[in-house]
Amino acid sequence: MKNPTVAVLLILLGVYFLLSNLGLITVSIRQIIGVWWPLIPIAVGVSWLLSSRKR
């Protein structure tokens, strides 16, 4: 696997659900996405920019 981004996202999602089921965190994904959704297109844009520079 050249780009481990998907693997890291799956690990983080699994850790979130585990901690949520154990009652160690009370933040909902809906709250996180509601506040931090602009970070997603920024990260995608930066990723595209950096990957085009490598070629």
Phi, psi and omega in degrees: 000120182281322183242109184277016184300313182295319179297317179295318179297319178295320178297314180296321178295318178296318178297319179301310181296323178297311180295324178293317179294329178279353179079018182275339175228152182235011180277133179269152178297326179300320177294316182296312181294323179300327182267318190258010183300329179297340179292333182296306179295329177295314180296320178296316179297316179296319178299315178297318181297314181291324180289330179285334178287330182289336183276000000 
